């Protein structure tokens, strides 16, 4: 972009990202092509501030902002702006990366964490034993009800599989196989089997997952 805000170069990656052909945007105002309307005033102010003072708060820094495609869709980008000199004229060079997928992943992780927090709050308030495991069946969290029923505190079983310490001689192997297969497949299940307390006593338990 030149000091007037007009596009002077538009590489193939930019064509792919924004949907414009290079020959269609050279000489046009960059702000009107790829800057969403709500950010254009800030764009103009920043450019004028740099031209007057030689200072630019966002220059040579990575920032996250929104950009505009030809079809009118707005998407998140990571942006870094530098200044280059060509034929005694300053040019502004923008290095931009589409971070839509990363933002989606971050949003999904945040939703998962919020859901997990809600589940943990509910689990902490029930008298039933509740255990959170990973896909391999290794314990990540238990509630007080689990410790009360089984006798095992979290610090002694974190990362272990419940069957490693809860099952014993009278535990039904078929039920164990069924639960293991369901966990690995990511399916819910319901089962009843004999478990063993930390002190060795056995008890029947109904398991829902």
Secondary structure, DSSP 8 states (H G I E B T S, - for coil): -BTTSB-----HHHHHHH---HHHHTTSBHHHHHS-HHHHHHHHHHHHHHHHHS--TTBTSEEEEEEE-TTS-EEEEEEEEEEEEETTEEEEEEEEEE-HHHHHHHHHHHHHHHHHHHHHHHHHT-SS--EEE-TT-BEEEE-HHHHHHH---HHHHTTSBTHHHH--TTS-HHHHHHHHHHHHHT---EEEEEEE-TTS-EEEEEEE-
